[in-house]
Amino acid sequence: MGAGSALVWLRNDLRLADNPALAAALEHGGPLALVYIYETGETGFRAMGGASKVWLHGSLSSLSADIEARGGTLILRRGNARDILPQLIEETGANAVFWNRRYGLAEREADAALKTALTDKGVSVETFNGSLLTEPWTFKTGSGGYYRVFTPYWKQVQANYQPPAPLPAPDVLDCAKARSDALSDWGLLPTRPNWAHGFEAVWTPGETGARDRLLAFLDGPVGGYKDERNRPDIDGGTSGLSPHLRFGELSPVQIWRAAKARTDETPAIEKGAHTFLSEIVWREFSYVLLYHHPDLATENYNPSFEHMPWRTSEAELEAWQRGQTGFPIVDAGMRQLWQTGWMHNRVRMIVASFLTKHLLLPWQLGEDWFWDTLVDADPAANAASWQWTAGSGADAAPYFRVFNPITQGSKFDMTGAYVRKFCPELAELPTKYLHAPWEADPVTLMAAGVKLGETYPNCIVEHKSGRERALTAYAELKAKREAG
């Protein structure tokens, strides 16, 4: 390959449209080397969870097909990028490298070192924002610091953000040739057993699937999003775009543009669209926190929580993980997670509150479980959301709130459709008792085929005692904090 090739290193941006790094490489001219590196062995990098690997396999399959349809080839390599990229530059004759930025500390440091090494060898390196509306350092408070509270950050974004012009996907790709791994050799898909067999009925990884899901959401459900986003019993009440965002199959810029355009066309959906975009900006806010607190997934954002008197119970943790707590809305959520690799956002808060408050188990255990089992396991949003619920995070007031899983279930799964779907052993119970089956009389339980402790577990903790234990622990934490 002659001089002048451009290498595009794809990471969390597995799309062809609105991809700043790809657009810049096309502007550079010459053949392209489109590369995805499955990074292994990098110091400080967090290994991808099992469910994310399943999504990655589907996303790369889709992207490869999209590239091939345009006459190109996606190069796949596994290993350390610092070794692989120089090899690929030599193989393809590239004199310029383009990538979209990452924001975890280990990734930033690795990218900076690689950029320096390549530049020293005469290779041009250009980097871009391809994952966020704005960089984590863009907006400053009046005192010059970063935002620690979401609402004023959201107001800043609303007042100041303007999306860049769209970058269309190329119609034709002239790609350089180089050896590529076979995706199937990476072992991303589970076998013996295939615990992800239910994912296919729910998800379509890839840029086309992302675009179709966005348009379907904007064509209808977005209008009722403000109210229905909290209803797990309503199909389509949320967008389901989080895994597509996680892997960059579409960008938040594309979502912002599309939502604003649809609002201009149909003003009646403005409230729903506004609330929807605030959730997109919550993800942005999470990246601000991650940028300034690189250990967000493991260390308390609020250091006083080092004094929190957490408990230890392997049995209770396992019951929570398996959806066997005896609280139907909690168990339905955990089973939805296992079956689909995803959980409704309202239910995420309920199950997280249950783990950290009723069971008084450390939030890190829940964050780590979600990291492994969520197809949308985002390094910033997952950690920030767990810390918010536990009370240790930014903007987590009142940090001592304890969600009542019974009233939460009755309020948000009011038809009972959600619990009946994921806890089918309770399906015949009258809705009146569905979220507290222990309150049903023996005749009602028998008629529904429910035997507490046999067909459905007894509660592993009573709500009242669990709540009181949590409030006592938070009072103890407060006393230690005030004592210095």
C-alpha positions as CSV (number, residue, x, y, z in Angstrom):
1,M,0.0,0.0,0.0
2,G,1.4,3.4,-0.9
3,A,1.9,6.3,1.4
4,G,-1.2,8.4,2.2
5,S,-3.4,5.7,3.7
6,A,-5.5,6.7,6.7
7,L,-6.1,4.3,9.6
8,V,-9.4,4.7,11.6
9,W,-9.3,3.0,15.0
10,L,-12.9,2.2,16.0
11,R,-13.6,1.8,19.7
12,N,-16.9,2.8,21.3
13,D,-18.2,4.3,18.0
14,L,-19.3,1.3,15.9
15,R,-21.1,3.3,13.2
16,L,-20.5,4.9,9.8
17,A,-22.8,7.9,10.0
18,D,-21.9,10.9,12.3
19,N,-18.5,9.4,13.1
20,P,-16.0,12.3,13.3
21,A,-12.9,10.2,13.1
22,L,-14.1,8.4,10.0
23,A,-15.2,11.7,8.4
24,A,-11.8,13.2,9.0
25,A,-10.1,10.2,7.6
26,L,-12.2,10.4,4.4
27,E,-11.3,14.1,4.1
28,H,-7.6,13.0,4.5
29,G,-8.0,11.0,1.3
30,G,-6.5,7.7,0.2
31,P,-7.4,4.2,1.1
32,L,-8.7,3.6,4.6
33,A,-7.8,0.9,7.2
34,L,-10.8,0.5,9.4
35,V,-9.7,-1.3,12.5
36,Y,-11.3,-2.7,15.7
37,I,-9.0,-4.0,18.4
38,Y,-10.3,-6.3,21.1
39,E,-8.0,-4.9,23.8
40,T,-6.7,-7.5,26.2
41,G,-3.9,-7.2,28.7
42,E,-3.9,-3.4,29.0
43,T,-3.0,-2.3,32.5
44,G,-5.9,-0.7,34.3
45,F,-8.5,-1.6,31.7
46,R,-11.7,-3.1,33.0
47,A,-12.5,-6.4,31.3
48,M,-15.7,-6.3,29.4
49,G,-18.6,-8.1,31.0
50,G,-20.3,-11.2,29.6
51,A,-23.4,-9.5,28.3
52,S,-21.4,-6.7,26.7
53,K,-19.3,-9.3,24.8
54,V,-22.5,-10.8,23.4
55,W,-23.5,-7.3,22.2
56,L,-20.1,-6.6,20.8
57,H,-20.2,-9.7,18.7
58,G,-23.5,-8.7,17.2
59,S,-22.4,-5.1,16.7
60,L,-19.1,-6.0,15.0
61,S,-21.0,-8.5,12.7
62,S,-23.4,-5.7,11.7
63,L,-20.6,-3.1,11.2
64,S,-18.5,-5.5,9.1
65,A,-21.5,-6.2,6.9
66,D,-22.2,-2.5,6.5
67,I,-18.6,-1.9,5.5
68,E,-18.5,-4.8,3.1
69,A,-21.7,-3.5,1.4
70,R,-19.7,-0.4,0.6
71,G,-16.8,-2.3,-0.9
72,G,-14.6,-2.2,2.2
73,T,-13.3,-4.5,4.9
74,L,-13.2,-4.3,8.7
75,I,-9.9,-5.4,10.2
76,L,-10.2,-7.2,13.5
77,R,-7.2,-7.7,15.8
78,R,-6.9,-8.8,19.5
79,G,-4.2,-7.7,21.9
80,N,-2.5,-4.5,23.0
81,A,-3.2,-1.5,20.8
82,R,0.3,-0.2,21.4
83,D,1.7,-3.3,19.6
84,I,-1.0,-3.7,17.1
85,L,-1.4,-0.2,15.7
86,P,2.3,0.2,14.6
87,Q,2.0,-3.2,12.9
88,L,-1.1,-2.2,11.0
89,I,0.5,1.2,10.1
90,E,3.4,-0.7,8.5
91,E,1.1,-3.3,6.8
92,T,-1.2,-0.7,5.3
93,G,1.2,2.2,4.7
94,A,-0.9,4.6,6.8
95,N,0.6,8.0,7.5
96,A,-2.3,9.3,9.6
97,V,-4.4,7.7,12.4
98,F,-7.8,8.9,13.5
99,W,-9.9,7.9,16.6
100,N,-12.7,9.2,18.8
101,R,-11.7,9.9,22.4
102,R,-12.3,7.8,25.5
103,Y,-12.7,9.2,29.0
104,G,-11.6,6.6,31.6
105,L,-8.3,7.4,33.1
106,A,-6.5,4.2,32.0
107,E,-7.8,4.6,28.5
108,R,-6.8,8.3,28.3
109,E,-3.3,7.5,29.5
110,A,-2.9,4.7,27.1
111,D,-4.2,6.8,24.2
112,A,-2.0,9.7,25.1
113,A,1.1,7.5,25.3
114,L,0.2,5.9,21.9
115,K,-0.4,9.2,20.3
116,T,3.0,10.5,21.5
117,A,4.8,7.3,20.2
118,L,3.1,7.5,16.8
119,T,3.7,11.2,16.4
120,D,7.4,10.7,17.3
121,K,7.6,8.2,14.3
122,G,6.1,10.8,11.9
123,V,2.6,9.5,11.9
124,S,-0.1,12.1,12.2
125,V,-2.7,11.4,14.9
126,E,-6.1,13.3,15.2
127,T,-8.7,12.6,17.9
128,F,-12.3,13.7,18.2
129,N,-15.4,13.7,20.4
130,G,-17.5,10.9,19.0
131,S,-19.3,9.7,22.1
132,L,-20.8,12.7,23.9
133,L,-22.6,15.9,23.3
134,T,-19.8,17.9,24.9
135,E,-16.5,17.0,26.4
136,P,-16.5,16.4,30.2
137,W,-14.4,19.6,30.7
138,T,-16.6,21.9,28.6
139,F,-19.0,23.4,31.1
140,K,-17.6,25.1,34.3
141,T,-19.4,26.4,37.3
142,G,-19.2,30.0,38.4
143,S,-16.2,29.1,40.5
144,G,-14.4,27.4,37.6
145,G,-15.0,23.8,38.8
146,Y,-17.0,21.0,37.4
147,Y,-20.7,20.5,38.0
148,R,-21.5,18.2,40.9
149,V,-25.3,18.6,40.8
150,F,-27.3,17.4,37.8
151,T,-30.0,20.1,37.4
152,P,-27.7,23.1,36.9
153,Y,-25.6,21.0,34.5
154,W,-28.7,20.1,32.5
155,K,-29.7,23.8,32.4
156,Q,-26.2,24.7,31.0
157,V,-26.5,22.1,28.3
158,Q,-30.0,23.3,27.3
159,A,-28.9,26.9,27.2
160,N,-25.6,26.4,25.4
161,Y,-25.5,23.2,23.4
162,Q,-25.8,23.3,19.6
163,P,-25.2,20.1,17.6
164,P,-22.7,20.1,14.8
165,A,-23.8,19.5,11.2
166,P,-24.6,15.9,10.4
167,L,-21.8,13.7,8.9
168,P,-23.4,11.3,6.4
169,A,-22.2,7.7,6.1
170,P,-20.0,7.2,3.0
171,D,-21.6,5.4,0.0
172,V,-18.3,3.7,-1.0
173,L,-15.3,2.7,1.1
174,D,-11.9,2.1,-0.5
175,C,-10.2,0.1,2.2
176,A,-6.7,-1.2,2.6
177,K,-6.1,-4.9,3.0
178,A,-4.6,-6.5,6.0
179,R,-4.8,-9.7,7.9
180,S,-7.9,-9.9,10.1
181,D,-9.0,-12.2,12.9
182,A,-12.1,-14.2,12.5
183,L,-14.7,-12.7,14.9
184,S,-15.9,-16.2,15.9
185,D,-12.4,-17.0,17.2
186,W,-12.7,-14.3,19.9
187,G,-15.2,-16.4,21.9
188,L,-17.5,-13.6,22.7
189,L,-20.7,-15.7,22.6
190,P,-21.5,-18.0,25.6
191,T,-21.8,-21.7,25.1
192,R,-22.6,-24.6,27.4
193,P,-24.9,-23.1,28.4
194,N,-25.9,-20.3,26.0
195,W,-27.3,-18.1,28.7
196,A,-27.9,-15.3,26.2
197,H,-30.4,-17.2,24.0
198,G,-33.2,-14.8,25.0
199,F,-31.3,-11.7,23.8
200,E,-32.0,-12.2,20.1
201,A,-35.8,-11.8,20.5
202,V,-35.3,-8.4,22.1
203,W,-32.3,-6.7,20.5
204,T,-30.8,-6.0,17.0
205,P,-27.2,-4.8,17.6
206,G,-25.8,-2.5,14.9
207,E,-26.2,0.9,13.4
208,T,-29.4,-0.1,11.5
209,G,-31.0,-1.5,14.6
210,A,-30.1,1.6,16.5
211,R,-31.6,3.9,13.9
212,D,-34.7,1.8,13.6
213,R,-35.2,1.8,17.4
214,L,-34.7,5.6,17.6
215,L,-37.2,6.3,14.8
216,A,-39.8,3.9,16.3
217,F,-39.5,5.7,19.6
218,L,-39.8,9.1,18.1
219,D,-42.8,8.0,16.0
220,G,-44.9,7.3,19.1
221,P,-43.8,6.5,22.6
222,V,-41.7,9.7,23.1
223,G,-45.0,11.7,23.5
224,G,-45.9,9.8,26.7
225,Y,-42.3,9.4,27.9
226,K,-42.5,11.8,30.8
227,D,-45.1,9.6,32.6
228,E,-44.7,6.1,31.0
229,R,-40.9,5.9,31.4
230,N,-41.5,4.8,35.0
231,R,-43.9,2.0,33.9
232,P,-42.2,-1.3,33.4
233,D,-45.6,-2.9,32.6
234,I,-45.8,-0.8,29.4
235,D,-43.9,-2.1,26.4
236,G,-42.1,0.7,24.7
237,G,-42.4,3.1,27.5
238,T,-38.6,3.7,27.3
239,S,-36.4,4.0,24.2
240,G,-34.2,1.0,24.7
241,L,-31.4,2.9,23.1
242,S,-28.8,2.5,26.0
243,P,-26.9,-0.4,24.5
244,H,-26.7,1.2,21.1
245,L,-25.3,4.3,22.8
246,R,-22.9,2.3,24.9
247,F,-21.3,0.9,21.7
248,G,-21.6,4.0,19.7
249,E,-24.0,2.6,17.1
250,L,-25.6,6.0,17.3
251,S,-24.4,9.0,19.1
252,P,-26.1,11.3,21.6
253,V,-25.7,14.1,18.9
254,Q,-27.8,12.1,16.5
255,I,-30.4,11.6,19.2
256,W,-30.5,15.3,20.1
257,R,-30.9,16.3,16.5
258,A,-33.6,13.8,15.8
259,A,-35.6,14.6,19.0
260,K,-35.4,18.4,18.4
261,A,-36.4,18.0,14.8
262,R,-39.4,15.8,15.7
263,T,-40.4,18.3,18.4
264,D,-40.4,21.1,15.8
265,E,-42.6,18.9,13.6
266,T,-44.9,17.8,16.4
267,P,-45.0,20.3,19.3
268,A,-47.3,18.0,21.3
269,I,-44.4,15.7,22.1
270,E,-42.3,18.4,23.6
271,K,-42.7,17.4,27.3
272,G,-41.8,13.8,26.5
273,A,-38.9,14.7,24.3
274,H,-37.6,17.2,26.9
275,T,-37.6,14.5,29.6
276,F,-36.0,12.0,27.2
277,L,-33.2,14.4,26.4
278,S,-32.6,15.0,30.1
279,E,-31.9,11.3,30.5
280,I,-29.4,11.5,27.7
281,V,-27.7,14.4,29.5
282,W,-27.7,12.4,32.8
283,R,-25.3,10.0,30.8
284,E,-23.2,13.1,29.9
285,F,-23.2,14.2,33.6
286,S,-22.0,10.7,34.5
287,Y,-19.0,11.1,32.2
288,V,-18.2,14.4,33.9
289,L,-18.1,12.6,37.2
290,L,-16.0,9.7,35.7
291,Y,-13.5,12.1,34.2
292,H,-12.9,13.8,37.5
293,H,-13.2,10.7,39.6
294,P,-11.6,7.8,37.6
295,D,-12.3,5.2,40.4
296,L,-16.1,5.9,40.2
297,A,-16.9,2.2,39.8
298,T,-15.0,1.2,43.0
299,E,-14.5,4.1,45.3
300,N,-17.1,6.2,47.1
301,Y,-17.6,9.6,45.4
302,N,-18.5,10.9,48.9
303,P,-15.5,9.7,51.0
304,S,-17.5,9.8,54.2
305,F,-19.2,6.6,53.0
306,E,-16.0,4.8,53.9
307,H,-17.6,4.7,57.4
308,M,-20.8,3.0,56.2
309,P,-21.4,-0.2,58.2
310,W,-22.1,-2.5,55.3
311,R,-23.0,-6.1,55.9
312,T,-21.7,-9.3,54.3
313,S,-24.0,-12.1,53.2
314,E,-23.1,-14.3,50.2
315,A,-26.5,-16.1,50.5
316,E,-28.5,-12.8,50.3
317,L,-26.4,-11.5,47.5
318,E,-27.0,-14.7,45.5
319,A,-30.7,-14.5,46.2
320,W,-30.7,-11.0,44.9
321,Q,-28.7,-11.9,41.8
322,R,-31.0,-14.8,41.0
323,G,-34.3,-12.9,41.6
324,Q,-35.2,-15.0,44.6
325,T,-35.7,-12.3,47.3
326,G,-39.4,-12.8,47.8
327,F,-40.2,-9.3,46.7
328,P,-41.9,-9.7,43.2
329,I,-40.8,-6.3,41.7
330,V,-37.2,-6.9,42.7
331,D,-37.2,-10.5,41.5
332,A,-38.9,-9.6,38.2
333,G,-36.2,-7.0,37.5
334,M,-33.3,-9.4,38.3
335,R,-34.8,-12.0,36.1
336,Q,-35.4,-9.6,33.2
337,L,-31.7,-8.7,33.5
338,W,-30.7,-12.4,33.2
339,Q,-33.1,-13.1,30.4
340,T,-32.6,-10.0,28.2
341,G,-29.4,-8.4,29.4
342,W,-31.3,-5.3,30.3
343,M,-33.5,-3.9,33.0
344,H,-36.1,-1.1,33.0
345,N,-34.6,2.0,34.6
346,R,-37.2,2.5,37.3
347,V,-36.7,-1.1,38.3
348,R,-32.9,-0.6,38.3
349,M,-33.4,2.0,41.1
350,I,-35.7,-0.4,43.0
351,V,-33.3,-3.4,42.9
352,A,-30.3,-1.1,43.7
353,S,-32.1,0.4,46.7
354,F,-33.1,-3.1,47.9
355,L,-29.5,-4.3,47.7
356,T,-27.9,-1.3,49.4
357,K,-30.7,-0.4,51.9
358,H,-32.8,-3.5,52.7
359,L,-29.8,-5.9,52.6
360,L,-27.2,-3.3,53.5
361,L,-24.7,-4.8,51.1
362,P,-22.1,-2.6,49.4
363,W,-23.1,-0.9,46.2
364,Q,-19.9,-2.1,44.5
365,L,-21.3,-5.7,44.5
366,G,-24.4,-4.5,42.6
367,E,-22.3,-2.3,40.2
368,D,-20.1,-5.3,39.4
369,W,-23.1,-7.6,38.8
370,F,-24.6,-5.1,36.5
371,W,-21.3,-4.6,34.7
372,D,-21.3,-8.3,33.9
373,T,-24.9,-8.8,33.0
374,L,-26.0,-5.6,31.3
375,V,-25.7,-5.2,27.5
376,D,-25.5,-1.5,28.1
377,A,-22.9,-1.7,30.9
378,D,-21.6,1.9,30.6
379,P,-18.4,2.7,32.6
380,A,-19.8,6.1,33.7
381,A,-23.6,5.7,33.9
382,N,-23.5,2.4,35.6
383,A,-21.2,3.5,38.4
384,A,-22.8,7.0,38.8
385,S,-26.3,5.5,39.0
386,W,-25.3,2.9,41.6
387,Q,-23.6,5.5,43.8
388,W,-26.6,7.8,43.4
389,T,-29.0,5.1,44.7
390,A,-26.6,4.1,47.5
391,G,-26.3,7.7,48.6
392,S,-22.6,7.9,48.2
393,G,-22.7,9.6,44.8
394,A,-23.0,13.1,43.5
395,D,-26.4,14.9,43.9
396,A,-27.6,11.9,46.0
397,A,-29.9,13.8,48.4
398,P,-31.7,12.6,50.3
399,Y,-29.1,9.9,50.5
400,F,-31.0,8.0,53.2
401,R,-34.1,7.4,51.1
402,V,-35.3,3.7,51.1
403,F,-37.6,2.6,48.3
404,N,-40.5,0.5,49.4
405,P,-40.5,-2.4,46.9
406,I,-44.1,-3.2,47.7
407,T,-45.5,0.3,47.0
408,Q,-43.0,0.9,44.1
409,G,-44.3,-2.3,42.5
410,S,-48.0,-1.3,43.0
411,K,-47.4,2.2,41.8
412,F,-45.4,1.5,38.7
413,D,-46.4,-2.0,37.7
414,M,-50.0,-1.2,38.4
415,T,-51.4,-3.8,36.0
416,G,-49.0,-6.4,37.2
417,A,-47.9,-7.3,33.6
418,Y,-44.2,-6.9,34.4
419,V,-44.2,-9.2,37.4
420,R,-46.4,-11.7,35.7
421,K,-44.1,-11.8,32.7
422,F,-40.9,-12.4,34.7
423,C,-42.3,-14.2,37.7
424,P,-44.7,-16.5,36.0
425,E,-45.2,-18.6,39.1
426,L,-47.2,-15.6,40.5
427,A,-49.2,-15.0,37.3
428,E,-52.5,-16.3,38.6
429,L,-52.5,-14.1,41.8
430,P,-55.0,-11.2,41.8
431,T,-53.3,-7.9,41.2
432,K,-54.2,-6.9,44.7
433,Y,-51.7,-9.3,46.2
434,L,-49.2,-9.5,43.3
435,H,-46.6,-7.3,44.9
436,A,-47.1,-8.7,48.4
437,P,-48.1,-12.3,48.0
438,W,-47.7,-13.0,51.7
439,E,-50.7,-10.8,52.3
440,A,-53.0,-13.2,50.4
441,D,-55.1,-15.7,52.3
442,P,-54.4,-19.4,52.0
443,V,-57.4,-20.0,49.7
444,T,-56.3,-17.3,47.3
445,L,-52.7,-18.6,47.3
446,M,-53.9,-22.1,46.6
447,A,-56.2,-21.0,43.8
448,A,-53.2,-19.3,42.2
449,G,-51.0,-22.3,42.6
450,V,-48.6,-20.4,44.9
451,K,-46.9,-22.1,47.8
452,L,-44.7,-19.5,49.6
453,G,-41.3,-21.0,50.4
454,E,-41.8,-23.6,47.7
455,T,-43.0,-22.3,44.3
456,Y,-42.0,-18.7,45.2
457,P,-39.5,-17.8,48.0
458,N,-40.3,-16.2,51.3
459,C,-38.9,-12.7,51.8
460,I,-35.3,-12.8,52.7
461,V,-35.8,-9.7,54.9
462,E,-38.9,-8.0,56.1
463,H,-39.5,-4.6,54.6
464,K,-40.0,-2.9,57.9
465,S,-37.0,-4.4,59.6
466,G,-34.8,-3.9,56.6
467,R,-35.8,-0.2,56.4
468,E,-35.2,0.3,60.1
469,R,-31.8,-1.3,59.8
470,A,-30.8,0.9,56.9
471,L,-31.9,4.1,58.7
472,T,-29.9,3.0,61.7
473,A,-26.9,2.5,59.5
474,Y,-27.3,5.9,57.9
475,A,-27.7,7.6,61.3
476,E,-24.5,5.9,62.4
477,L,-22.8,7.2,59.2
478,K,-24.1,10.7,59.8
479,A,-22.8,10.7,63.4
480,K,-19.3,9.6,62.3
481,R,-19.3,12.2,59.6
482,E,-20.3,15.0,62.0
483,A,-17.7,13.7,64.6
484,G,-15.1,14.2,61.9
